[in-house]
Structures are given as structure tokens and as C-alpha cells.
Amino acid sequence: MTTPAIQFSDDQAEAWDAVAEALEAAGVDILEGHLSPDGGGNRVLSVIGKAGSGKTMLLAALYKALEEAGVDLISGDFEGKRRKERRTLAILAPTNKAASVLRGRGVPATTIHRILYTPVYDPEYERIAEWLAGQGERPKLDLLGINGLTDEALDRAKAFYDQYKSIPAALASAGLRGSDFIQGWKRREDPLDIGFVDEASMLDERQFDDLREIFPTLVLFGDPAQLAPVNQSGQMVFERLPEKSKHILHRIHRQTQDNPILDLAHALSDESLGFEAFEQMIRDAAARDPRVVWAERVESDLMARSPVLVWRNATRIRLIHAFRAAHHAPADALLPGEPLICDGIELPLKHRKRRIDLEARGLIKGAQVVYLGPGKKPGFSRLHVMGAEDPRLSAASIVKIEMPDEEEPFIPYAARMGAAFLHGAAVTIHKAQGSQWETVQVFAPDLYAAYRAGRTEAGIPLWKRLAYVAITRAEHRLLWVTRARLARPTQPLSIDDLPKGGATLSLEAEEQGV
């Protein structure tokens, strides 16, 4: 097999060939640009490598080749009419934040939940979406019956879609919201063809089984140096694949070689490196490069959008308490702009449809959320889901504020049932996986505690795994915080920095309760 025009390293070329071979066996020839009936059989492959090894570059190149071959991209926003010769691809990530990181790099990713749960749309939406995707005629305005929609707006939507291939964004350019057309959600039953999953180190067994049911050809992209999901014996799903199905990227590419943050992350693979020597490397890097900062206190201004990363829950709770005190947050209420982390959906089985509704909109366990203010009914909160395409919603909420040295959390807002939240000014490194922020603060005393504890995970010192994951969450700047001090905020909490697009929808029947 030959490689595409892009210049790959040897290990990338080998992985490309392996994936291309699996796709060809499934009836998609990305080298010749030819589609054929399903080849049958199930195939699971993995492409694994540490940060900077070129996983995303390879994923993006494979996506482009599949697109050029005529494979339909399934985003969860619209699926065209089923055709006998149609082949499908979905590019997935475990969280909204991880999906948005890929989208920022030109890869049209969506969340696993958005594919597992698909929306049921009004016929008007179907007509517009089919036309945008080139699968139907231009809809006539008098048949659509949408107030305020003009031919000029449709032209804008078509021009936008032709460039960016996003139906929700194209509708937004015409003054419409795709979410306005959603009648409900359903659990996917029809299989798709090809699934690419980024941040596969975060997959648990249940998600992996669900994905194998949907995708006969599944390719996992992951980092073996990250932390395995909790309660999974320190092992990631791709580590149990046969050796012939694993393809490892070793080389660190040129564009990442002048990155002091990645240099520090890769230094952790040195078995002889101890904690004190590693901290000296950080101090040296900070002396020569502003992208690394040796910090003696936590910057509270950053915590509203970029949580401090810690190992221990006790540290997390103390930092959250200090953050709220610094902003003079009342004990019995949240301030608009406070960050939250979704801790799950607490709804009984009879409300399964509403659970699906919440999860499909991005309110899944671990989702990062900003509190906008109270809803119209007691127990409801207006929220902004970070990384979601339509981020604003209103939901029944159970907000838990944990307090230092107290077993029971304080609950300022509590609906009878709904989405549960913890405060998000500080999070554990485990929960930070899959996310990236422009600037990241790592609380070094916690990693020192992990070093002193002498714990290991899959044969690697736990402090090194924690440090690796924490450091690689930083896109441009790393603050290595060495002391338990908090700087006073320079400005009050606000929501002015958040995009205002999208409706403030109620996912509990317009706050009619459950």
C-alpha cells in the first residue's frame, strides 16, 4: 500500500496502512476512493501514542480520505436518507470538551452520547438539512412555514454549510436553531459503518461494548500514559486488544519539539527520574520559557474557567472553599459565573426519555458547566455546557457544595430529581482527562503526596501518571503551583465571556417539572 501525499513518519505510515487495510476489508477503499457493499465482520484497531506523537494528525488525514471517498459523516445532528451504497463514519470523543478540542483542529467530532442517542426532528428540519447536505431540493419557504425565514437566509446557510459542514451552525447563520426542531430523542438501533474514537483511554467497558454493537469497524486513538477509568484495574480497553491490532506511534513530531510542556511530559518516561529532579526540570524550564511558570500560589482568576488540577479530594474541596470565599459567594446560593461539574443524572427509570434528552445535549457525567442563574421554577438552574454546540439550557438541578472536614455537602439548590453538580473550581486529574485548557494550574503538593505514598498503576509510579495527564491538559501555558496559597481575584465573577448563541432551553418540559 502507498501512503497519502502528507509526509508521515514510519510509524504513522504503518498505522495508516493498517487502518486502510481494515477499511478496505469493510468495503471502503480510501486509496482508490471507491465504496463497495459491506465487507462483513467486525474489526477493532487501536492507534496509541503519547502526546505529540501525531495521533490527531493521523486521525484528521484518515477523515479527509474517507470524506473524499464519499463516506457520509454522521454527527448526530442529521442523518441523510438511507441508500444501499451509503457508507458512514462518526468521529467520537467521550466528552464535549474533548470533542470541541478536535473540532478546533478541523476534525468534525461529536460525543459518544450524541451518537448513542439520536434526535427525532420535525419534517421542516429534515427538508432543510437534506438540501444543505445535497440530498434534496431547495425547500420552498411557503411550505416550510417558518416565520422570518427568507431566501437570503437560506443562501447564507447553504454557503456556510458548504464551507464548514455543520448543519446546526449553518442554521444559526440563517437565524434558526436546530434544537428548536427536536421533538425527542431515541436510543440508536441502526448500526453505522466506521467509528473513530479519540481519547480512548477514557472508555469504560460498557461504552466499549455499546460502540462495538454500533460500529463493525472501530478505530481507537488513545494515550497509554494516561490514567485508566476508575474501577477498571488500571487497564484501558485498547490494552486488551490482540498485539496485531495495536499500532504504536513512537516519534514526537517536529511541530511539538519546541514545546517545553510536552518536553516535561515526555521526560516522565525516564524510569530513573525522581520527583525532586522533575521539579528541578520545571524550575529550569520556567527560567527560560514563559509558557512554564513556577508559581507559589494558585491564581483564583483562572479557576472560574480552568480548574486547578489535584489528586486528593480533600485538596479539591479546600481549594473550592477558598475560591468561593475569595469571591464572597454566599453560603446559600451560587453566583453567576461559578463553574460546576456534572456528577450524573438522578432520574428514575420512568423518566428515561428526559435522561436521554439531558445526556444528548451534553449534560453527561464529567461535563463542565457554568452557572448562569436560577431558572423560573425552584430547583431549576440556567446553565452553559462548555464545548457543546448549543450550550445554553435550563435543567432541574441538585447542586452540592462540599465543605472541608464535613461529611455531608451543603446543597443550595435541590430539585426533587435532575442533574447533579459538584463545584468545578478544582477537579481531580482523573476527571480532567479528555479536556484541555489554554492555561492549566497543577497543584504540586498533591503530586508530591502521591510520590511519598509510593503507589503504582500498571507498573508505573502513580505520581508520574498524574503529572503526565495534568501537564498535557495545558495547550499553551502551565503553572506548577508549589504552595497552598490563593491569590485574591482581580475581578468579580462574570458570564460575559461566554458565547451567547443558542436558546436557553428547558430540558424538563419547559420547567414543568418531572
N, C-alpha and C positions, 0 to 999 in steps of 0.2 A: 504494500500500500504506500501511497505517497502522502505527504503532509500538505496542508494548505499553504498559501503564499506567506502567511505570517511566519516569522522566524521563531521556531520553538527550540528549546533545549532538548537534549536527547531524551530525558525522562518525560518531558511533556509530549514529545512526538510519539513515544511508546504508549503513553496513556491515550493520546488521540487515536492511534491505530486500534487499540483495544476497544474503545468506545465505538469507533466507526464500524468495527467488525460486528459488534453486538447489534448495532442499529441496522446493519445490512442483513443480518440474520432475521431481524424483526420486520424487514421489508422496506427499510429506508436507507437508500444509498446516498450518503452525503458527498461522496466524491464525484459521482456522475449526476447528482441532482435528480434521482429517479425514485418514485414511490411505487410500491407494489403491494398486493394483498398481504395481510398479516402473516409473518413467518411462523408464528406459533411459538409456544414455550415461554418460560419465564427466565429472565436474566437479571441478576443484581451484581453490579460492579461498584468498586469504590476508587476514588482518586483522592489520595490523602497526602498531606504535606503541611509543614509548619508555615507560619505567617511569612509572606513574601516569596513563597515557592512557586507562585503562578497559578494557583487553583482557579481564581476568579478569571484570570486572563484566558485560561483554557475553557472554562465554562462559557464565557462570552463568545469565543470563537466557535464552539460547538453549536451554540444557539444560532449564530449568524448562518452557519452552514445548513442547519435544519430549516431555517426560515427560507433560505434561497432554494432549498429542495422542494418547497411548497408545503411543509408541515404547518398545520394550524396551531397557533399559540392559544392556550386556554388560560385565561386569567381569573376566572370566577365571576367576571362582570358580564360576559356574554359568550355563548357558545353557538356557533353557526349551525345551519341545518345539517343534519347527518347525511353524509354522502358515502356511497360504497367505497370510493377510493380515498376518502379523507383519512389523514393520519394526524395525530395530536401530540402536543408537547406542553407540559406545565413545568415552570421553574419555581421551586418552592423553598421557603425558609420557615423555621419553627416559630418565629416571632415577627410582628410588624416591623420592629426596629431592624432586624436582620434583613428583611425583605427590602426595606427602604434603602439600606446600605447598597444592596445590589442594584436597585433602580437608579441610584445616584451614579452608578458606574455604567449605565447604559444597558443593563440586563433587566428585562421586564418581569420581575419576580412578584410573587404573591405569597400569602401564608398557607401553610398546610390546612388550617381550618377553613380557609376560603375555598379550597378545592373539595374538602370533605363535605362541606355544607354549601349547596348551591342555591342562588336566589330564584324565585319564581317572579317573572316580570309581567307587567301589563303588555297587551298587544302593541300599544303605541311605541313602547321602548323597543320591542322586537323589530318593528319596521324601521326605526331609525338606526338601530345597531346593525341590522343586516345590510342596509345601504352603506353605512360607514365602512363596513368590512368588505364591501364589494360583492355581496351575495344577494343583492336585491335592488329593485328600482328605487329612485329617489321618491321619498314619501310626499304625498300631496298634503299641503297644510290644512285644507278643509276636511280631510279625512282624519288627520291626527287630533284635531280639536284641542290643541294646547294653547292656552291664552298667551299672547305676547310673542309667540314664535314666528319669525319671519324667514323669508328665503335667504336674506343676507346672513342671518344667524346660522342657518343650515350650511351655507357656504363656508362660514368660519369654522364650523365644527368639522366639515369634511377636510378642509385644509390642515386643521390641527391634527386630525387622526392620521392623515397620510404621512405626517412628519413624525408623530410620536407613538402611534399605535395604541392609544389609551382611550377607550370609549368613555369612561367617566370624565376624563379631562377634556375630551372633545365636547361632550355635552355641557360641561361647565363653561367652555368658551362661547357656547350659544345661550348661556343663561339658564341652563337646566341642571338638575341633579339626578344622577342615576338612582340614588336611594329613594327619590320620590316615586319611582315606578315599581318598587319592590312590594309584592303582595305578601310574601312569606319566604320561608326557607325550607329546604328539604335535604335529607341525608343523601349523598350521592350513591346511586346504584349502578349507573352505567360506567364501565371501565374506560380508561383513556389508554394511550399507547406508551408514551415515554415520559418519565418523570426525572428531573434533575433536582436534587435536594442539597442545598448549601447548609453549612453549619450542622452537618450530620452528627457531630459529636453530641448534640443536644437531644437526639431522638431517643425516646424510650421504646420498650418492646411493643407496646400497644400501637404507637404511631407507626412503627416499622411494619407491623402486621397489616395495619389499615392501608398503608401505601402499597404493599405488595399485592393486596387484593385489587387495587385500582390500576396499577401500572405493571404490565407484563415486562417492560424494560425499565429498570430503575438504576440510576447512577447517583451514588452518594459522594459528596465532596466534603471532606472534613479534616480536622486538625487533630492528630493523635496526641499532641502535647497538652490539649485542654482537659478540663475536668469532665468525667463521665456523669450522666444523670444520677441524682440521688437514688439510693436503693437499687443500684444496678451493679454492685460488686466492683466498681472501678473500671468496668469494661464498656466500650462503646459498641454499638451494633455492627459497625463495619469491621471491627476486630475479629468477629466470629465468622467472617466470610472465608471461603477457601483461599489459599495463597494465590492461586492463579487469577482470582477475581480482584485482588488488591493491586493497585498501581500507585507507587510512591514517587512523589516529586521531592528531589533532594536539593536541587540547585536553588540558590537565592538569586533573584534576577537583578539586573543592573539598576533598574529604577528604584529598587529598595535598598541598594547597598550604601547609599548616603543617608541612611535613616538611623539616627542614634537610638531611637526607641526600639526598632527591630534588632539593632546590634545587641542591645541589652537582653532582649527576649531570647535571642539565639545563643548568647553566652551561657544561659542556664543549662544548656545541654552538656556542658563540661562537667563530668562526674566529680572532678576534684574541687570544683568551685564551692566555697562555703558562703554563709550569709554575710559575714563581715567583709570578705573580699568582693562580694557582689555589690554591697553598699558603697564600697570604695570606687567601684566602676561607675556607679551612678553619680557619685560626687565629682569624679573626673569628667564624666560626660557633661554634667551641668556647668562645669567651669569653661567648657569650650563651645557649647551649643545651647542657644536659648530654648530649644524645643524640649530640653530636660531641665527640670527645676528641683533643686534640693530645698525643700520647704520645711520650715519649722512650725507651721500652723496650717490648719485647714482654712481654705477660703470659702466663707459662707455664701458669697455672691454666686459662686459656681454651683452650689449644691441644689439650687432650685431647678436646674435643667440637667446637671451632670452629677449624679450621686457619688459620694465618697465610697470607694470600694474597700470592704473589710472582710475579715474571715469570721470573726465571732459575732454572734447575735447580740451579746451584751454590749459590744463596742458600737454596733449599729444603733441600738436603742439610745445609748448615751449621746451619740452624735446627733440623732434626730431631736432629742430633747433639747440639746444645746442650740441647734438651728432654730427651733420654734421659739425658744426663749430670746434669742438674739433678734428675732423679728417681732417680738412682743405679741406672739399669737395667743389668743385667749384659750383657756383650758377647755372650754365647752364648744368650740367652733373652729372651722378651718378658714384660712384667709385665701381669697382668690390668688392663684399662682402657686399654691403649695403643691409639691409633687407627690404622687401616690403610685403604688404598685398593686396591680390586681392580684389578689390572693385566691381567686377562684370564684365560681358562680354557685351560690347557695340557693338552688331552686329544686323543688320536689319533682319527681318523675312526670307528674301530670302537666307540668309546665315545660316539658322538653322543647317545645317549639320556641318558647322565649329564650331558653338557654342557647339554642342554636342561633337565634337571632343575635344575641349578645356576642357570642363567640365569633360568628361570621363577620360582625362589624369590627372585630379586632380586640374585643374585651375578653382576652383569654388570660389564663394564669401566667403571671410574669409580665404582662403588658404594662408599659409606662404611661401614666396618665397625669394630666394637670387638672387640678380642681378649678372650675370656673365660677362656681357659686351655687347656691341652693336651687333645687327645682321648684316647680309650682306647688307640689304636694309634699307634705312632711316625709322625710326619709329619702327623697329623690335628690340627686346631685347632677348639675351640668358639668360635663367632662370633656376634655380634649385628649384623644388617644394618640400618643406620639407615633408617627410613622404610618398612620392609617390614611388612605386616600380620602375618605370622608370622615374627618377626625372628631367632629363635634356631635355629642349625643347627650341624652338625659336618661338616667337609669336609677332604679331603686338601689340604694347603696347601704352597705354596712361598713363604716369606716372605723378602723381600730387604731388607736394611738397607744403604743406600748410605752410604759413608763419604767425608768430604772428601778431595779430592786423590787418590782411589783409583779406578781404572777399574772394578774388579770389586766388586760388592756382597758384604757378608757375609750368609750365609744360615743363620740359626739353626734354621729348620725346613724340611725338604725332603722331601716325599713324592716318589715316582717320577713322579707326574703329578697334576694337580689345579688348584686355583685359585691364581693367583699374586698376591702382595700387595706393595705398597710401603708404607712408613710414611706416616701421614696427619696428623702434627702440623703440617705445612706442605704446601700444594699450589699448583700453578701456577694462575693466574687462568683459563686455558683450561679446566682440569679442574673449576673451581668453578662453571662455568656450569650453570644449572638448579637450583642449590642456594641455599638461604637459611638464615641463622643469626640468632638473636636479636641477637648481638653479633659483629661482624666486625673483625678486625685486618688492615690493609693495610700492607705493608712499603714505605714511600715511597721509600727509596733505590733500589729496583729500578725504580720508575716514572721516577725521575729519570734512571736509566741508559738507559731506553728513550727518554726525551726527548732526551738527549745523542746517542743513536745516530741520531736524525733519521729513523727508519723510518716508513713509512706503510702502511696497509692499506685498500684500496678508496678511496684518495684522502683518508683521514682519518689524522692522526698516530696512530701506534700507542699512544703513551702515553695519549692521550685515550680510545681504545677500552678499554685495560686499566683505566684509572681508572674509567670508566663501569661496566664489568662488576663490578669489585671493590666499588665503593661500593654498587651496587644489590643486592649479596648480603646487605646488612645490613637486618634487619627493624626493629630499634629503636635500635641503638647502633653507632656507627662509631668505631674507634680508628685514627687516622692515625699510624703509628709512624715516627718520623723518624731513629732511631739504631739501630745494630746492637748492641743490648743486650738481655739477657734477665733478667727479674725471677725471683727464686727462687720456687718453688712454695710456697704456704701450707698445702697438704695433700697427702697421698700420692694416687697414682692409685687409682681405685676403680671398681667396676661397680654400686654400689648405686643410682646414679641411673637405671639402665636399666630399662625395663619388664620384668617377669619373666613375662609371659604368653607362651603358645606353647610348643611342645615343643622340646627340644634334639634335633633330628632329624639323622640322618646321611644325607647325600645321596650317599654312596658305599656303598650297600647295608649300612647299619649298621656302617660302618667295616670291611667285609670286604675292602677293597682293590679295585683295578681289575685 
